[in-house]
Amino acid sequence: MLAFIAERKGGAIVRTNGKSRATFKTTDMANVPTGRKGKHHDVVSAILEDLEGLDEGNALKIRVAELPDTVVKVRSALNRATRKRGNDVRTATDDDCLYIWNGPPDQKVRG
């Protein structure tokens, strides 16, 4: 029998006797994790948990020095998570702290 070998750039497919052999391992889709657990997952989860129990008229006050990343990156991660959940969350910052609170959709913030 004649063996036929074909390679794509980078060696992605190897054919022997007309059969493809994958370069990478395979698994059932049931074993594939769903969702994404990014590097801000822990801090965003903690903020969301604290927001759930937050009394109206109060805000979370988190020192910037205690954040695992820049205010901009944590705020962006929080924004993605709250939009996905349908929560209306407001934020503000000063030189030392990040402030986060729940806000109704019709509330206007001065600033």
C-alpha distances in whole Angstrom, upper triangle without the diagonal:
4,6,10,13,16,19,23,26,27,23,24,20,17,14,11,8,11,14,17,18,22,24,27,27,29,32,33,36,39,38,39,42,44,47,48,50,51,53,56,55,58,61,60,60,63,65,64,65,68,69,69,72,74,77,78,80,78,75,73,74,71,71,69,69,67,64,61,60,63,65,63,60,61,63,60,58,61,61,57,58,61,60,57,60,62,65,67,68,70,70,72,73,75,75,74,73,71,72,71,72,71,73,73,72,75,76,77,77,80,79
4,6,10,13,16,20,23,24,21,22,18,15,12,9,7,10,13,15,17,20,22,25,27,28,31,33,35,38,38,38,42,43,46,46,48,49,51,54,54,56,59,59,59,62,64,63,64,67,68,67,71,72,76,77,78,76,73,71,72,69,70,67,67,66,63,59,59,61,63,61,57,59,61,58,56,59,59,56,56,60,58,56,58,61,63,66,66,68,68,70,70,73,73,72,71,69,71,69,70,70,71,72,70,73,75,75,75,78,76
4,6,10,13,17,20,20,17,18,15,11,8,6,5,8,10,12,13,17,18,21,23,24,28,30,32,35,34,35,38,40,42,43,45,45,47,51,50,53,55,55,55,58,60,59,60,64,64,64,67,69,72,73,75,73,70,67,68,65,66,63,63,62,59,55,55,57,59,57,54,55,57,54,52,55,56,52,53,56,55,52,55,58,60,63,63,65,65,67,67,69,69,69,67,65,67,65,67,66,68,68,67,70,71,72,72,74,73
4,7,10,13,17,18,15,15,12,9,6,5,5,7,9,10,12,15,17,20,22,23,27,29,31,34,33,33,37,38,41,41,43,43,45,49,48,51,54,53,53,56,58,57,59,62,62,62,65,67,70,71,73,71,68,65,66,63,64,61,61,60,57,54,53,55,57,55,51,53,55,52,50,53,53,50,51,54,53,50,53,55,58,60,60,62,62,64,64,67,67,66,65,63,65,63,65,64,65,66,64,68,69,69,69,71,70
4,7,10,13,14,11,12,9,6,5,5,8,8,10,10,11,13,14,17,20,21,25,28,29,33,32,31,34,36,38,38,40,40,42,46,45,48,51,50,51,54,55,54,56,59,59,60,63,64,68,68,70,68,65,63,63,60,61,58,58,57,54,50,49,51,53,51,48,50,52,49,47,50,50,47,48,51,50,48,50,53,55,58,58,60,59,61,61,64,63,63,62,60,62,60,62,62,63,64,62,65,66,67,66,69,67
4,7,10,12,9,10,7,6,5,8,10,9,10,9,11,12,13,16,19,21,24,27,28,32,31,30,33,34,36,36,38,38,40,43,43,46,49,48,48,52,53,52,54,57,57,58,61,62,65,66,67,66,62,60,61,58,58,56,56,55,51,48,47,49,51,49,45,47,49,46,44,48,48,44,45,49,47,45,48,50,53,55,55,57,56,59,58,61,61,61,59,57,59,58,59,59,60,61,59,62,63,64,63,66,64
4,7,8,5,7,5,5,7,10,13,12,12,10,11,11,11,14,17,19,23,26,27,30,29,28,31,32,34,33,35,35,37,40,40,43,45,45,46,49,50,49,51,54,54,55,58,59,63,63,64,63,59,57,57,55,55,52,52,51,48,45,43,45,47,45,42,44,46,43,41,45,45,41,43,46,45,43,46,48,50,52,52,54,53,55,55,57,57,57,56,54,56,54,56,56,57,58,56,60,61,61,60,62,61
4,6,5,6,6,8,10,13,16,15,14,12,12,12,11,14,17,19,23,25,26,29,28,27,29,30,31,31,33,33,35,38,38,41,43,42,43,46,47,47,49,52,52,52,56,57,60,61,62,60,57,54,55,52,52,50,50,49,46,42,41,42,45,42,39,41,43,40,39,42,42,38,40,43,42,40,43,45,47,49,49,51,50,52,52,55,54,54,53,51,53,52,54,53,54,55,53,57,58,58,57,59,58
4,5,7,9,11,14,17,20,18,18,15,15,14,12,15,19,20,24,27,27,31,29,27,29,30,31,30,32,32,33,36,37,40,42,41,42,45,46,46,48,51,51,52,55,56,59,60,60,59,55,53,53,50,50,47,47,47,44,40,39,40,42,40,37,40,41,38,37,41,40,37,39,42,41,39,42,45,47,48,48,49,49,50,50,52,52,52,51,49,51,50,52,52,53,54,52,56,56,56,56,57,56
4,6,9,11,14,17,20,19,18,15,14,12,10,12,16,18,22,25,25,29,27,25,27,28,29,28,30,29,31,34,34,37,39,39,40,43,44,44,46,48,49,50,53,54,57,58,59,57,53,51,51,48,48,45,45,44,41,38,36,38,40,38,35,37,39,36,35,39,39,36,37,41,40,38,41,43,45,47,47,48,47,49,48,50,50,50,49,47,49,48,50,51,52,53,52,55,55,55,54,56,55
4,6,7,11,13,17,16,15,12,11,10,7,11,14,17,20,23,24,28,26,25,27,29,30,29,31,31,32,36,36,38,41,41,41,44,46,45,47,50,50,51,54,55,59,59,60,58,55,53,53,50,50,47,47,46,43,40,39,40,43,41,38,40,42,39,37,41,41,38,39,42,41,39,42,45,47,49,49,50,49,51,51,53,52,52,51,49,52,50,52,52,54,55,53,57,57,57,57,59,57
4,7,10,13,17,15,14,10,9,7,6,8,12,14,17,20,21,24,23,21,24,26,27,27,28,29,30,34,34,36,39,38,39,42,43,43,45,47,48,48,51,53,56,57,58,56,53,51,51,48,49,46,46,45,42,38,37,39,41,39,36,38,40,37,35,38,39,35,36,40,39,36,39,42,44,46,46,48,47,49,49,52,51,51,50,48,50,48,50,50,51,52,50,54,55,55,54,57,55
4,6,10,13,11,10,7,6,6,6,10,13,14,18,20,22,25,24,23,26,27,29,29,31,32,34,37,36,39,42,41,42,45,46,45,47,50,50,51,54,55,59,59,61,59,56,53,54,51,52,49,49,48,45,42,41,43,45,43,39,41,43,40,38,41,41,38,39,42,41,38,41,44,46,48,49,50,50,52,52,55,55,55,53,51,53,51,53,52,54,54,53,56,57,58,57,60,58
4,7,10,9,8,6,6,7,8,11,14,16,19,22,24,27,26,25,28,30,32,32,34,34,36,40,39,42,45,44,44,48,49,48,50,53,53,54,57,58,62,63,64,62,59,57,57,54,55,52,52,51,48,45,44,46,48,46,43,44,46,43,41,44,45,41,42,46,44,42,45,47,50,52,52,54,54,56,56,58,58,58,56,54,56,54,56,56,57,58,56,60,61,61,61,63,62
4,7,6,5,5,6,9,11,14,16,17,21,23,25,28,27,27,30,32,34,35,37,37,40,43,42,45,48,47,47,50,52,51,52,56,56,56,59,61,64,65,66,65,62,59,60,57,58,56,56,54,51,48,47,49,51,49,46,47,49,46,44,47,47,44,45,48,47,44,47,49,52,54,54,56,56,59,59,61,61,61,59,57,59,57,59,58,59,60,58,62,63,64,63,66,65
4,5,6,7,8,11,13,16,18,19,22,24,27,30,29,29,33,34,37,37,39,40,42,45,45,47,50,50,50,53,54,54,55,58,59,58,62,63,67,68,69,67,65,62,63,60,61,59,58,57,54,50,50,52,54,52,49,50,52,49,47,50,50,47,47,51,50,47,49,52,55,57,57,60,59,62,62,64,64,64,62,60,62,60,62,61,62,63,62,65,66,67,67,69,68
4,6,9,11,14,16,19,20,21,24,26,28,31,31,31,35,37,39,40,42,43,45,48,48,50,53,52,52,56,57,56,57,61,61,61,64,66,69,70,72,70,67,65,66,63,64,62,62,60,57,54,53,55,57,55,52,53,55,52,50,53,53,49,50,53,52,49,52,54,57,59,60,62,62,65,65,67,67,67,65,63,65,63,64,63,65,65,64,67,68,69,69,72,71
4,7,10,13,16,18,20,20,23,25,27,30,30,30,33,35,37,38,40,41,44,47,46,49,51,51,50,54,55,54,56,59,59,59,62,64,67,68,70,68,65,63,64,61,62,60,60,59,56,52,52,53,55,53,50,51,53,50,48,51,51,47,48,51,49,46,49,51,54,57,57,60,60,62,63,65,65,65,64,61,63,61,62,61,62,63,61,64,66,66,66,69,68
4,7,10,13,15,16,16,19,21,23,26,26,26,30,31,34,35,37,38,41,44,43,45,48,47,47,51,52,51,52,56,56,55,59,60,64,65,66,65,62,60,61,58,59,57,57,56,53,49,49,51,53,51,47,49,50,47,45,48,48,44,45,48,47,44,46,49,51,54,55,57,57,60,60,63,63,62,61,58,60,58,59,58,59,60,58,62,63,64,64,67,66
4,6,9,12,13,14,17,19,21,24,23,23,27,28,31,31,34,35,37,40,39,42,45,44,44,47,49,48,49,52,53,52,56,57,61,61,63,61,59,56,57,55,56,54,54,52,49,46,45,47,49,47,44,45,47,43,41,44,44,41,41,45,43,40,43,46,48,51,51,53,54,56,56,59,59,59,57,55,56,54,56,55,56,57,55,58,60,61,61,63,62
4,6,9,10,11,15,17,19,22,21,21,25,27,29,30,32,33,35,38,37,40,43,42,42,45,47,46,47,50,51,51,54,56,59,60,62,60,57,55,55,53,54,51,51,50,47,43,43,45,47,45,42,43,45,42,40,43,43,40,40,43,42,39,42,45,47,50,50,52,52,55,55,57,57,57,55,53,54,52,54,53,55,56,54,58,59,60,60,62,61
4,5,7,8,12,15,17,20,19,18,21,23,26,26,28,29,31,34,33,36,39,38,38,41,43,42,44,47,47,47,50,52,55,56,58,56,53,51,52,49,50,48,48,46,43,40,39,41,43,42,38,39,41,38,36,39,40,36,36,40,39,36,38,41,44,46,46,48,48,51,51,54,54,53,51,49,51,49,50,50,51,52,51,54,55,56,56,58,57
4,7,9,13,16,18,21,19,18,21,23,25,25,27,27,29,33,32,35,37,37,37,40,42,41,43,46,46,47,50,51,55,56,57,55,52,50,50,47,48,46,45,44,41,37,37,39,41,40,36,38,40,37,35,38,39,35,36,39,39,36,38,41,43,46,46,48,47,49,49,52,51,51,50,47,49,48,49,49,51,52,51,54,55,55,55,57,56
4,7,10,14,15,18,16,15,18,20,22,22,23,24,26,30,29,31,34,34,34,37,39,38,39,42,43,43,46,48,51,52,54,52,49,46,47,44,45,43,43,41,38,35,34,37,39,37,34,35,37,34,32,35,36,32,33,36,36,33,35,38,40,43,43,45,44,47,47,49,49,48,47,44,46,44,46,46,48,49,48,51,52,53,52,55,54
4,7,11,13,15,13,13,16,19,21,21,23,24,26,29,28,30,34,33,33,36,38,37,38,41,42,42,45,47,50,52,53,51,48,46,47,44,45,43,43,41,38,35,35,37,39,38,34,35,37,35,32,35,36,32,32,36,36,32,35,38,40,42,42,45,44,47,47,50,49,48,47,44,46,44,46,45,47,48,48,51,52,53,53,55,54
4,7,9,12,10,10,14,16,19,20,22,24,26,29,28,30,33,32,32,35,37,36,37,40,41,40,43,45,49,50,52,50,47,45,46,44,45,43,43,41,38,35,35,38,39,38,34,35,37,34,31,34,35,31,31,34,34,31,32,36,38,41,41,43,43,46,47,49,50,49,47,44,45,43,45,44,46,47,46,49,50,51,51,54,53
4,6,8,7,8,11,14,17,19,20,23,25,28,26,28,31,31,30,33,35,34,34,38,38,38,41,43,46,48,50,48,45,43,44,42,43,42,42,40,37,34,34,37,38,37,34,34,36,33,30,32,33,30,29,32,32,29,30,33,36,39,39,42,42,45,45,48,49,47,45,43,44,41,43,42,44,45,44,48,49,50,50,53,52
4,5,6,7,11,13,17,19,21,23,26,28,26,28,32,31,29,32,34,33,33,37,37,36,39,42,45,46,49,47,45,43,44,42,44,43,43,40,38,35,35,38,39,38,34,34,36,33,30,32,33,29,28,31,31,27,29,32,34,38,38,41,42,45,46,49,49,48,46,43,44,41,42,41,43,43,42,46,47,49,49,52,52
4,5,5,9,10,13,16,18,21,24,26,24,26,29,28,26,30,32,30,31,34,34,33,37,39,42,43,46,44,42,40,42,40,41,40,41,38,35,33,33,36,36,35,32,31,33,30,27,29,30,26,25,28,27,24,25,28,31,34,35,38,39,42,43,46,47,45,43,40,41,38,39,37,39,40,39,42,44,45,46,49,48
4,6,8,10,13,16,18,21,24,26,23,25,28,27,25,28,31,29,29,33,33,32,35,37,40,42,44,43,41,39,41,39,41,40,40,38,35,33,33,36,36,36,32,31,33,31,27,29,30,26,25,27,27,24,25,28,30,33,34,37,38,41,43,46,47,45,43,40,40,37,38,37,38,39,38,42,43,45,45,49,49
4,6,9,13,15,16,19,22,24,21,23,27,26,24,27,30,28,28,32,33,32,34,37,40,42,44,42,40,38,39,37,39,38,38,36,33,30,31,34,35,34,30,30,32,30,26,28,29,26,24,27,28,24,25,29,30,34,34,37,38,41,41,44,45,43,41,38,39,37,37,36,39,39,39,43,44,45,45,48,48
4,6,10,11,13,16,19,21,19,21,24,23,22,25,27,26,27,30,31,30,33,35,39,40,42,40,38,35,37,35,37,36,36,33,31,28,28,31,32,31,27,27,29,26,23,25,26,23,21,25,25,21,23,26,28,31,31,34,35,38,38,42,42,41,38,36,36,34,35,34,36,37,36,40,41,42,42,45,45
4,7,8,10,13,16,18,15,18,21,20,18,22,24,22,23,26,27,26,29,31,35,36,38,36,34,32,33,31,33,32,33,30,27,25,25,28,29,28,24,24,25,23,20,22,23,20,18,21,22,18,20,23,25,28,28,31,31,34,35,38,39,37,35,32,33,30,31,31,33,34,33,37,38,39,39,42,42
4,7,9,12,16,17,14,17,20,18,17,21,22,20,21,25,25,24,27,29,33,34,36,34,32,30,32,30,32,31,32,29,26,24,25,27,27,26,23,22,23,21,18,19,20,17,15,18,18,15,16,20,22,25,25,28,29,32,33,36,37,36,33,30,31,28,29,28,30,31,30,34,35,36,36,39,39
4,7,10,13,14,11,14,17,15,14,18,19,17,19,22,22,22,25,27,30,31,33,31,29,27,28,27,29,28,29,26,23,21,21,23,24,23,19,18,20,17,14,16,16,13,12,15,15,12,13,17,19,22,22,25,25,28,29,33,34,33,30,27,27,25,26,25,27,27,27,31,31,33,33,36,35
4,6,10,11,9,12,14,13,13,16,17,16,18,21,21,22,25,26,30,31,32,30,27,25,27,24,26,25,26,23,20,18,18,20,21,20,16,16,17,15,12,14,15,12,11,15,15,13,14,18,19,21,21,23,24,26,27,30,31,30,27,25,25,23,25,24,26,28,27,31,31,32,32,34,34
4,7,8,6,9,11,11,10,14,15,15,16,19,20,20,23,25,28,29,31,29,26,23,24,22,23,22,23,20,17,15,16,18,19,19,15,14,16,15,11,13,15,13,11,15,16,14,15,19,19,22,21,23,22,25,26,28,29,28,25,23,24,22,23,23,26,28,28,31,31,32,31,34,33
4,5,5,9,10,10,11,14,15,15,17,19,20,21,24,25,28,30,30,28,25,22,23,20,21,20,20,18,15,12,12,15,16,15,12,11,14,12,9,12,14,12,11,15,16,15,16,19,20,21,20,22,21,23,23,26,26,25,23,20,22,20,23,23,25,28,27,31,30,31,30,32,31
4,6,7,9,10,11,13,14,16,17,19,20,22,24,25,28,29,30,27,24,21,21,18,19,17,17,15,12,9,9,12,14,14,10,10,13,12,9,12,15,13,13,16,18,17,19,22,21,23,21,22,20,22,21,24,24,22,21,19,21,20,22,23,26,28,29,32,31,31,30,32,31
4,6,6,6,8,10,11,12,14,16,16,18,21,21,25,26,26,24,20,17,18,15,16,14,15,13,10,8,8,11,11,12,8,7,10,10,7,8,12,11,10,13,16,15,16,19,18,19,17,18,17,19,18,21,21,20,18,15,17,16,18,20,22,25,25,29,27,28,26,28,27
4,6,5,6,9,10,10,12,14,15,17,19,20,24,25,26,23,20,18,19,16,18,17,18,15,12,11,12,14,14,15,12,10,12,12,8,9,12,11,9,12,15,14,14,17,17,19,17,19,18,20,21,23,24,22,20,17,18,17,19,19,22,24,25,28,28,29,27,30,29
4,6,5,6,9,10,11,12,14,16,17,18,22,24,25,22,19,16,17,14,16,16,16,13,11,10,12,15,15,16,13,11,13,14,11,11,14,14,12,14,17,16,16,19,18,20,18,19,18,20,20,23,23,21,19,16,18,16,18,19,23,25,26,29,28,29,28,30,30
4,5,5,6,9,10,11,12,14,16,16,20,22,22,19,16,13,13,11,13,12,13,10,8,8,10,12,12,13,11,8,10,12,9,9,13,13,11,13,16,16,16,19,17,18,15,16,15,17,17,19,20,17,15,13,14,13,15,17,20,23,24,27,26,26,25,27,26
4,5,5,6,9,10,10,12,15,15,19,20,21,18,15,12,14,12,14,14,16,13,10,11,12,13,12,13,11,7,9,10,7,6,9,10,8,9,13,13,12,15,13,14,12,14,13,16,16,19,20,19,16,13,13,11,13,14,17,20,21,24,23,24,22,25,25
4,5,5,6,9,10,11,13,14,18,20,21,19,16,14,15,14,17,17,18,15,13,13,15,17,16,17,15,11,13,13,10,9,12,12,9,10,14,13,12,15,13,15,14,16,16,19,19,22,24,22,18,16,16,13,15,15,18,21,22,25,24,26,25,28,27
4,6,5,6,9,10,11,12,16,18,20,17,14,11,13,11,14,15,16,13,12,12,15,17,15,17,16,12,13,15,12,10,14,15,12,13,16,16,15,17,15,17,14,16,15,18,18,21,22,19,16,14,14,12,13,15,18,21,23,26,24,26,24,27,27
4,5,5,6,9,10,10,14,16,16,14,11,8,10,9,13,14,16,13,11,13,14,15,13,15,14,10,11,13,11,8,11,13,11,10,14,15,13,15,12,13,11,12,12,14,15,18,20,17,14,11,11,8,10,11,15,18,19,22,21,22,20,23,23
4,5,5,6,9,10,13,15,16,14,12,10,13,13,16,17,19,17,15,16,17,18,16,17,16,12,12,14,11,8,11,12,9,8,12,12,10,12,10,11,9,12,13,16,18,21,23,21,17,14,13,10,10,10,13,16,17,21,20,21,20,24,24
4,5,5,7,9,13,15,17,15,13,11,14,14,17,19,20,17,16,17,19,21,19,20,19,15,15,17,15,12,15,15,12,12,15,15,13,15,12,14,13,15,16,19,20,23,25,22,19,16,15,12,12,12,16,18,20,23,22,24,23,26,27
4,5,6,6,10,13,14,11,10,8,11,11,15,17,19,16,15,17,19,20,18,20,19,15,15,18,16,13,15,17,14,13,17,17,15,16,13,14,12,14,14,17,18,20,22,20,16,14,12,10,10,11,14,17,20,22,21,23,21,24,25
4,5,5,8,10,12,10,8,8,11,12,16,18,20,18,17,19,20,20,18,19,19,15,14,16,15,12,13,15,13,11,14,15,13,14,10,11,9,11,12,15,17,20,22,20,16,14,11,8,7,7,11,13,16,19,17,19,18,21,22
4,6,9,11,13,12,11,11,15,16,20,21,24,21,20,21,23,24,21,22,22,18,17,19,17,14,15,17,14,12,15,15,12,13,10,12,11,14,15,18,20,23,26,24,20,17,15,12,10,9,12,14,16,19,18,21,21,24,25
4,6,9,12,10,11,11,14,16,19,22,24,21,21,23,24,25,23,24,24,20,20,22,20,17,19,20,17,15,19,19,16,17,14,15,13,15,17,19,21,24,26,24,20,18,15,13,11,10,14,16,19,21,20,22,22,25,26
4,6,9,7,7,8,12,14,18,20,22,20,20,22,24,24,21,23,23,19,18,21,20,16,18,20,17,15,18,20,17,17,13,13,12,13,14,16,18,21,23,21,18,15,12,10,8,8,11,14,17,19,17,19,18,21,22
4,6,6,8,10,13,16,20,22,25,23,23,26,27,27,24,25,26,22,21,24,23,19,20,23,21,18,21,22,19,19,15,15,13,14,16,18,20,22,25,23,19,18,14,12,9,9,11,13,17,18,16,19,18,21,22
4,6,8,11,14,18,21,23,26,24,24,27,28,27,24,25,26,23,21,23,23,19,20,23,21,18,20,22,19,18,14,13,12,13,15,16,19,21,25,23,20,18,14,12,8,8,9,10,14,15,13,15,15,18,20
4,7,10,13,16,19,22,25,24,23,27,27,26,23,24,26,23,20,23,24,20,20,23,22,19,21,24,21,20,16,14,13,12,13,14,17,19,22,21,18,16,12,11,8,9,9,12,15,15,12,14,13,15,17
4,7,9,13,16,18,21,20,20,23,24,23,20,22,23,20,18,21,22,18,19,22,21,18,21,23,21,20,16,15,12,12,12,13,15,17,20,18,15,13,10,9,7,9,10,13,17,18,15,16,14,16,18
4,6,10,13,15,18,17,16,20,20,20,16,18,20,16,15,18,18,15,16,19,18,16,19,21,19,19,15,13,10,9,9,10,12,14,17,15,11,10,6,5,5,8,10,14,16,18,15,16,14,16,16
4,6,10,12,15,13,13,16,17,17,14,17,17,14,13,17,16,13,15,18,17,15,19,20,19,19,15,14,11,10,9,10,11,13,16,13,10,8,5,5,6,10,13,16,19,20,18,19,16,18,18
4,7,9,12,11,11,15,16,15,13,16,17,14,13,17,17,15,17,20,19,18,21,23,22,22,19,17,14,12,10,10,9,11,12,10,6,6,5,7,9,13,15,19,21,23,20,20,17,19,18
4,6,9,7,8,11,13,12,10,14,14,11,12,15,15,13,16,19,18,18,21,22,22,23,19,19,15,14,11,11,9,11,11,9,5,5,6,8,11,15,18,21,23,25,22,22,20,21,20
4,5,5,7,11,12,11,10,14,15,12,13,17,17,16,18,21,20,21,24,25,25,26,23,22,18,16,13,12,10,10,9,6,4,6,9,11,15,18,21,25,26,28,25,25,22,22,21
4,5,5,9,9,8,7,11,12,10,11,15,15,15,17,20,20,20,23,24,25,26,23,22,18,16,13,12,9,9,8,6,5,6,10,12,16,19,22,25,26,28,26,25,22,22,20
4,6,8,9,9,9,13,14,12,14,17,17,17,20,22,22,23,26,27,27,29,26,25,22,20,17,15,12,12,10,8,8,10,13,16,19,23,25,29,30,32,29,29,25,26,24
4,6,9,10,10,14,14,11,14,17,16,16,19,21,20,21,24,25,25,27,24,24,20,19,16,16,14,14,13,10,9,10,13,15,18,21,24,28,29,31,29,29,26,27,25
4,5,7,7,11,10,8,10,13,12,12,16,17,17,18,21,22,22,24,22,21,18,17,14,15,13,14,13,11,10,9,12,13,17,20,22,26,27,29,27,27,24,26,24
4,7,9,11,9,8,12,13,12,13,16,17,17,19,21,22,23,25,23,23,20,20,17,18,16,17,16,14,13,13,16,16,20,22,25,28,29,32,30,30,27,28,27
4,7,8,6,6,10,11,11,12,15,16,16,18,20,21,22,24,23,23,19,19,16,16,14,16,15,14,13,12,15,16,20,22,24,28,28,31,29,28,26,27,25
4,5,5,6,8,10,11,12,14,16,17,18,20,22,23,24,22,22,19,17,14,14,12,13,12,12,12,11,14,15,19,21,23,26,27,29,27,26,23,24,22
4,6,5,6,8,10,10,12,14,15,16,18,20,21,22,20,19,15,14,10,10,8,10,10,10,9,7,11,12,15,18,20,23,23,25,23,22,19,20,18
4,6,5,6,9,10,10,12,14,15,16,18,20,21,19,18,15,14,11,11,10,12,13,14,12,10,13,13,17,19,20,23,22,24,23,22,19,20,18
4,5,5,6,9,10,11,12,14,15,17,19,20,19,18,16,15,13,14,13,16,16,16,14,12,15,14,18,19,21,24,23,26,25,24,22,23,21
4,5,5,6,8,10,11,12,14,15,17,18,16,16,13,13,11,12,12,15,15,15,12,10,12,11,15,17,19,22,22,24,23,23,21,22,21
4,5,5,6,9,10,10,12,14,15,16,14,13,10,10,8,10,10,13,15,15,12,9,10,9,12,14,16,18,18,21,19,19,17,19,18
4,5,5,6,9,10,11,12,14,15,14,14,12,12,11,13,13,17,18,18,16,13,14,13,15,16,17,19,19,22,21,20,19,21,19
4,5,5,6,9,10,11,13,14,13,14,12,13,12,15,16,19,20,19,17,14,15,13,15,16,18,20,20,23,22,22,21,23,22
4,5,5,6,9,10,11,12,10,11,9,10,10,13,14,18,19,18,15,12,12,10,12,12,14,17,17,20,19,20,18,21,20
4,5,5,6,8,10,10,9,9,8,9,9,13,15,18,20,20,17,14,13,11,12,12,13,15,14,18,17,17,17,19,19
4,6,5,6,9,10,10,11,11,13,13,16,18,22,23,23,20,17,17,14,16,15,16,18,16,20,20,21,20,23,23
4,6,5,6,9,9,11,10,13,14,17,19,23,24,24,20,17,17,14,14,14,15,17,16,20,20,21,21,24,24
4,5,5,6,5,7,7,10,12,15,18,22,24,23,20,16,15,12,12,10,12,13,13,16,17,18,18,21,22
4,5,5,6,8,9,12,14,17,20,24,26,26,23,19,18,15,14,13,13,13,12,16,17,18,18,22,22
4,6,8,10,12,15,17,20,23,26,29,28,25,21,20,17,17,15,16,16,15,19,20,21,22,25,26
4,6,9,11,14,17,20,23,27,29,28,25,21,20,16,15,13,14,14,14,18,19,21,21,25,26
4,7,9,13,16,19,22,26,29,28,25,21,19,16,14,12,12,11,11,14,16,18,19,23,24
4,6,10,13,16,20,23,26,25,22,18,16,12,11,8,9,9,9,13,13,16,16,20,21
4,7,10,14,17,21,24,24,20,16,14,11,9,6,6,6,6,10,10,12,13,16,18
4,7,11,14,17,20,20,16,13,10,7,6,5,6,8,9,12,11,12,12,15,16
4,7,11,14,17,17,14,11,8,6,5,6,6,9,10,12,10,10,9,12,12
4,7,11,14,14,10,7,5,4,7,9,10,13,14,15,13,12,10,12,12
4,7,11,11,8,6,5,7,9,12,12,16,16,18,15,13,10,11,9
4,7,8,6,5,6,9,12,15,16,19,20,21,18,17,13,14,11
4,6,6,7,8,12,15,18,19,23,23,24,21,19,16,15,12
4,6,9,11,15,18,21,23,26,27,28,25,23,19,19,16
4,7,10,14,17,21,22,26,27,28,25,24,20,20,18
4,6,10,13,17,19,22,24,25,22,21,18,18,16
4,7,10,14,16,19,21,22,19,19,16,17,15
4,7,11,12,16,18,19,16,16,13,15,14
4,7,9,13,15,17,14,15,13,15,15
4,6,10,12,14,12,13,12,14,15
4,7,10,12,10,12,12,15,17
4,6,8,6,9,9,13,15
4,6,5,9,11,14,17
4,6,8,11,14,17
4,6,10,13,16
4,7,10,13
4,7,10
4,6
4
